[in-house]
Amino acid sequence: MYKRTLRAGIIVGVVGILSMLFTNLFAQTFGTVSFDGTTAFYVILTQMHLLAAVGCLPFSAALISAALVMRHLDAVTVRATPPAEQQSGVKRAG
């Protein structure tokens, strides 16, 4: 489970970074900063693009942190589990 979470966090982070890098190119090609009645679609598109970069990076950090915590808890649980012989309560003669 933590591998999928880590992979998703990395992908979301890369999308956020690429979105931030291409903001200027995007704004020049599709975006607009002024609103008039004919460009409502482009105003909404520009705002969604700008908010995506701001939202992707913290969400990416949260996913990666959660994946690391899950991996740590898996490792601690495996170390804390006693061997099968001790769990059954049967003692070996010898």
C-alpha positions as CSV (number, residue, x, y, z in Angstrom):
1,M,0.0,0.0,0.0
2,Y,2.8,2.4,0.8
3,K,4.4,1.9,-2.6
4,R,1.2,3.1,-4.3
5,T,1.0,6.0,-1.9
6,L,4.6,7.0,-2.5
7,R,4.2,6.7,-6.3
8,A,1.1,8.9,-6.2
9,G,2.8,11.5,-4.0
10,I,5.8,11.6,-6.5
11,I,3.5,12.0,-9.5
12,V,1.4,14.7,-7.8
13,G,4.6,16.5,-6.9
14,V,6.0,16.3,-10.5
15,V,2.7,17.6,-11.8
16,G,2.8,20.5,-9.4
17,I,6.4,21.4,-10.3
18,L,5.8,21.2,-14.0
19,S,2.7,23.3,-13.6
20,M,4.8,25.9,-11.8
21,L,7.5,25.8,-14.4
22,F,5.1,26.2,-17.3
23,T,2.9,28.9,-15.7
24,N,4.4,31.7,-17.8
25,L,4.1,29.8,-21.1
26,F,0.6,28.7,-20.2
27,A,-0.5,32.3,-19.3
28,Q,0.9,33.6,-22.5
29,T,-0.8,30.9,-24.6
30,F,-4.2,30.3,-22.9
31,G,-4.5,32.4,-19.9
32,T,-5.8,35.8,-19.1
33,V,-5.6,38.1,-16.1
34,S,-8.4,40.5,-17.0
35,F,-12.1,39.6,-17.1
36,D,-14.4,40.7,-19.8
37,G,-17.6,39.0,-20.8
38,T,-16.1,36.9,-23.6
39,T,-13.2,35.4,-21.7
40,A,-14.8,33.8,-18.7
41,F,-13.6,30.4,-19.7
42,Y,-10.0,31.6,-19.9
43,V,-10.2,33.3,-16.5
44,I,-11.5,30.1,-14.9
45,L,-8.9,28.1,-16.8
46,T,-6.1,30.4,-15.6
47,Q,-7.2,30.3,-12.0
48,M,-7.5,26.5,-12.0
49,H,-4.0,26.2,-13.4
50,L,-2.5,28.6,-10.8
51,L,-4.3,26.8,-7.9
52,A,-3.3,23.4,-9.1
53,A,0.4,24.2,-8.5
54,V,-0.3,25.6,-5.1
55,G,-2.4,22.6,-4.1
56,C,-0.3,19.8,-5.6
57,L,2.9,20.4,-3.7
58,P,1.5,20.2,-0.1
59,F,-0.7,17.3,-1.1
60,S,2.4,15.6,-2.6
61,A,4.3,16.1,0.6
62,A,1.5,14.7,2.7
63,L,1.2,11.6,0.5
64,I,5.0,11.0,0.6
65,S,5.0,11.5,4.4
66,A,2.1,9.1,4.8
67,A,3.9,6.5,2.7
68,L,7.1,6.8,4.9
69,V,5.0,6.4,8.1
70,M,3.2,3.4,6.7
71,R,6.6,1.8,5.7
72,H,8.0,2.5,9.2
73,L,5.0,1.0,10.9
74,D,5.2,-2.1,8.7
75,A,8.9,-2.5,9.7
76,V,8.2,-2.0,13.4
77,T,5.3,-4.5,13.4
78,V,7.3,-7.2,11.6
79,R,10.1,-6.7,14.2
80,A,7.7,-6.8,17.1
81,T,6.0,-10.0,16.0
82,P,7.4,-13.0,17.9
83,P,8.4,-16.1,15.9
84,A,5.7,-18.7,15.2
85,E,7.0,-21.2,17.8
86,Q,6.5,-18.7,20.6
87,Q,3.0,-17.7,19.4
88,S,1.7,-21.3,19.5
89,G,2.8,-21.9,23.1
90,V,4.2,-25.3,22.3
91,K,7.6,-25.9,23.6
92,R,10.0,-28.1,21.7
93,A,11.8,-30.9,23.5
94,G,15.4,-30.9,23.3
